[in-house]
Amino acid sequence: MKTNRNTIKDIIKEKSIYSVYQPIVSLNTGNIYGYEALTRILKQEKYDINIEDMFCAAEKYKMIWELEKIARKRLFGEQNKNL
C-alpha cells in the first residue's frame, strides 16, 4: 500500500494510535509469562493503512521518532483512553 506523507502527519497530529496488550503464553502449560504491547491505529477506516505500512512510511518520511514517541506515551498510559 502506498502511503503519503500527509497520512502520517495526520496520524501524528491527531495522535491516532493506541496500545493493546497481547499475552505471551506457553503452548505447553498455558501459563502466561508476560505481555507484549502492540500499536494499533484509531479510526482505521479513515486512514486506510495497516500498522506495518504506517511505521515504514514514518521511517521513509523521517517522522519515525514522532510516531514512536506517541506510541510510547500511549503504552505507558499518557492520554490513553482505551485501557
Buried (B, 14 or more C-beta within 10 A) or exposed (E): EEBEEEBBBBBBEEBBBBBEEEEEEEEEEEEEEEEEEEBBBBEEEEBEBEEEBBBBBBBEBEBBEBBBEBBEBBBEEEEBEEE
